[in-house]
Amino acid sequence: MAKPIYKLFMARYNEAGYQLSQAERDKMLAKRNEIADRLGIKTILVCDSSWVSEQYLLWGVEEYPDMDVVYEFHAELNKLDWFRYFEATTLLGTRMEEE
């Protein structure tokens, strides 16, 4: 059985993202969330870090059912041209088992 994959992300708009209207940003985010829901991705936590970070607006943790979903989600974001507007630093991992 595949283990869930956890993704830590720290994200921000890039220059093209800031050129979008708030309505356009909201629409892209809604499409992204629809894809995540369809693929069974769970958002565990999203935090506003804009008040304390000059580099990232937000950060969070998501749970993916397995690695195949990680790949599929990235491919779907590419179809949306997501990475033209948003930048992120991510880290993937699996839950550590207690001994």
ABEGO torsion letter per residue (X at the ends): XBBBBBBBBBBBBBAAAAABBAAAAAAAAAAAAAAAAAAGBBBABBBBAAAABAABABBBBBBBABAAAAAAAAAAAAAAGAAAABBBBBBBBBBBBBX
